[in-house]
Each structure stands twice: as structure tokens, then as C-alpha cells.
């Protein structure tokens, strides 16, 4: 009986960890895709600025995506706006 309880507890712990990891991975992918789309839709950045941000986002998916949403939207690599 103790062996069955120990095994059942281990199984539920494994399932809990697996669910947590899957949800974390899905959130990370969603953040990555949102950052990628946000960079591509940004009109203020030059082609080079977009390329650099995409390299950062692809190279460092979590930190790059967070960096874009925290710092990148106000990046200084901007096109000159016509008057």
C-alpha cells in the first residue's frame, strides 16, 4: 500500500511538472511571436534596426522578447519622418 501511494504521488508530481513546462513553453512561444510581429510592424525603425532587433529576439528568445517590449519600442534607430 505504501509503495502504491508513493508511486501515485510521483506520477501526479510528474504530471504537474509536465503541465507547468508545457504552459511555460507556450507562453514563451507566444511572447516570441508577439515580439517578432511587433518589430515587423514598427514603422519607426529602419530596415537595419528591424534586422538587429530580430537577431536579438531570435538569438535570445526570452530575454530578446522582453528587451523589445521594455526597451525596443522606444529605440533610437528611427527613420527621418517627412514633413
Protein Blocks (a to p, Z undefined) as FASTA:
>chain_A
ZZmmmmmmmmmmmmmmmmmmmmmmmmmmmmmmmmmmmmmmpmkbcfklmmmmmmmmmmmm
mlmmmmmmmmmmmccbdcdddZZ
